[in-house]
Amino acid sequence: MTRIIAIANQKGGVGKTTTAVNLAAALAEAKRKVLLVDLDPQGNATMASGIDKAETKPNGCEVLLEETPIADAIVHTEAGFDLLPGNGDLTAAEVKLMDAIARESRLADQLAQLGERYHTILIDCPPSLHLLTLNALTAADGVLIPVQCEYFALEGLSGLLDTVRAVRQRLNPKLELEGLLRTMYDVRNNLGNEVSAQLTEHFGDKVLRSMIPRNVRLAEAPSHGLPINLYDRGSRGAIAYLGLAGEMIRRERNKAAAAVTTP
């Protein structure tokens, strides 16, 4: 059964796109069939996956506007996962959808056409809570929130969690919090340790055990159009994302097992 995960945080610079691309690559390495949907008009996930965002036609814009079937817009990447590319055209799509009927469910309707083709679909959301992000949350089973362990982390989180609750009530009852992922983490930083402790206190086991460290190689990889496991698989960043993929697969299996045993 396909699990759809939106990777979202309205705060920019928290490692959202880095997580989307590298988690997709790590899951693909674990023999999962993965689709990454780049729903950010900046197109950074597309470029970091080794695909030229300027040359992708059709892309996510045409898919959301129902001008082309989603299967015709998907491309395969060197890292082994599939990609629905995105670029600045998504901004035009968002504007055109403002007056459309069922505008929040366009992405969900398109992904439904893929059936059980993928084990996991990851959606890289823009750093905002506008219509594109609402489409992602309406389509998703869970939302994964990358959180940088800094002073304003908890403050920025509240707005997103309010949106998740609203989407669950009005548009997508199955939406749940997949987890909070601590990114750009430095164990030598006292503030980072304090924020990490606060997250655990507030959210308990929703805080993933995996932590993504500050890592130069991780920051360099996108400029080469490669996920970290292809750019430098021995780096701390690559090891961290492989660990995250393993943790998410285990959690998924545990949920499935619990669902079977629950009367």
N, C-alpha and C positions, 0 to 999 in steps of 0.2 A: 504493500500500500504506500502510495506517495505521501511524503510529509513535506509541507510547504512552510518555510521559515523566513520571515521578514527580518532583516537586519537593520535596525532603526535606532536613531538618536537624533533629535533635532539640533543638537550641539555639534558643530563641525570639528574636525581635527581629533576625533576620539579613536580612530582606527577602524571605522566602520567598513570602508571599502577594502582596506587591507585585510580585514577579517573575512569579508565576503569572498574575495579572490582566493586567499590562501586556505580557507576552510573548504571551498569547493575543490581545490587541487588535492588537499589532504584526504578528503572523502573519496575522490576519484582514485587515489592511490590505494585506498582500502577496498577497491573493487566495487564501489557504489556507483550507480548511474546517476549523474548529477547535472542539473541545469542551473546555471546562474543567470538571473534576470537583472540587467543593469537598468534600473528605473531612475537613475540620477542624470539629469540633463548635462552634467559635467562630463559624463562618459568615462570617468576614471577607471572604473572596473573593466570596461571594454579594452581600454589601452593597456592596463596592467595584465590583461589576459593575452596580450600579443595581437590584438585585432585593432586595425586602424578605424577609429570611430568616424572619420570623415568619409570612409569608403563603404560604409555598411548601409546598403539598401537592398531590401526593406529592413527596417529595424523596429524597435519597440513602439515608435510613433505610429507607424502604419498598422501595427497589431492592435494598439489601443483604439485606434479610429476605425477598426474593422475593415481596413482597406486590403489586408492580406492575411491569410491564415498564419497562425503562429509557427507552424511547422516549416513554412517557407522562409522564415526570417532567422531561424536558429542556425548557428555555425558551430563547428567543432574546434576546440583549441588544442594546442600542443600538450597541455597539461592533462588531457584526457577527459575534461568535462565539456559540456555543451554550453553555449552562451546565446542569450537573446540580447544583442547589442543595444546600446543606448547612446544618444548624443543630444545636442541642443535642440533637435527636432521635438524632443519630449516636452519642452516648454510650450511649443505651438500646440501639441496634442492636449496638454492640460487646459489651455485656453479654449480650444474648440469643444472640449468635453463639458465645460461649465454649464451649458444649458441642455446637455444630453440626458435622456431618460436612463435611469439606473447607472449613472456615471461612475459611482463608486465600485461597481462590480464588473467593469470591463475586463480587467486583468483576470479575475476569477473565472469569468466565462471563457476566456481564451485558454487559460491553463487547463480547464476542464476538457478541452479538446484533445489534450495529450494523453488522456487516460492514465494507465499505469506504466507509462514509458520510463519514468524515472523513480529511483528510490527517494531522492531528496531534491527539492527545488529551493534554492536560496534567492532571495530578492534583496538587492542592494538599494536602499531607499535614499532619497535626497535628504539633506540636513534641514528639513522643514516638516511641518505637519499639515501640508496642503493636500490637494486632490491625488497626487501621485502616491504619496505615503498612505492615504486612505485606501487607495486601490490595493496596495500591498497588504495592508492589515485586513482588508475584507477577504482577500484571497488566502490568507495564511492560516495555518493551524497553530503556529506559535510565533512569538517575537523574541528575537535574541538582541539584547541591548549591550553594545560595547560601552564601557564606562572607564574613562581615564581617572585614575585615583588622584584627584586634585581638589582644591577648595570648593569649587562650584559644582562638583559632580552631582551631589544629591539634589541641589536646587534645580538643575536642568532636568533631572529625572522625573520630577513630579508632574510636569506638563505632559510628558510622553505617557506616563502611566494613567493619567486622567483620560487621555485620548484612547488608550487601549481599552479602558473600562467602558467608554462611550461606544466604541466600535462593537464591543462584545454585547452590549445591551441592545443596540439598534440595527447592526448590520451583520455581525458574525458571532453567534453565540459560542462557537467552538474555539474561538481565539483564546490562547493562554500565554502566560509568560514562560517562554522557553528557558530563559536564564539571563543572568547578568554576567558579562565577561569583563574582567579587569584587564585593561590594556595599558601599554607603555609603562609597565610596572617596574619600579626600581626598589629593591628590598632595602637599599641604603638610605632611602628617603623617608624620614620620620612622618611627614605629612601623608605620603602614600600609604604607609602602614596604618595610620589613623583612619583614613578614609576607607581603606579595605576592611578594617574592623567595624566601622559604622555600617557599611553595606551588609556585612555578615549578620550584624545585630538586627538590622531592619528586615532583611529578606531571607535569612536562614539558608536553607538548602537550594534556594533559587540562585544563589551566587555560585557559579561554576568553580570547581576546584582548579581548573586550568587557568593560568595567568600568562598573558603575553608580555614579555619583557621589552624594555627599550633595547633596540638592536639596530646597529648601523646597516647591516646586510639586509634586514627587513625593509628599511627605508630606501635602499638602493634598488631593490628588485623591480619595482614598477617602471623605472626608467629604461629597463631592458626588456619590458614586455613579458616578464616571466614571474610566476609565483615563486615563493621562496624555496620550495622543495626542488625546483629545477635550477634556481640561481645559486643557492648554496645550502644543500640539504644537511650539512653538518652544523649549520649555525643554530644559535639558541632560538631564533625565531622559527625556523623550520621545525625544530623538535617540539616547540610549544604548540604549533598548529596541528602537528600530527597527534599530539596528546589531546588537544581539544576535539579533534575528529573522533578519536577513540572514546572519549568521555561521552560525546553526544550519541554515538552508536550504542554504548552501554545503557544510557538512559532510555533510549528508544526501545531497546529490547526489554528492559525492566518494566516499562509502561505496558508493553504488549503482553508480557507475562502476567502482570497484575490484572489486566483486563480479562484475561482468560480465566483466572482463578476467582474473580469477583462474581458472586452469584447474581 
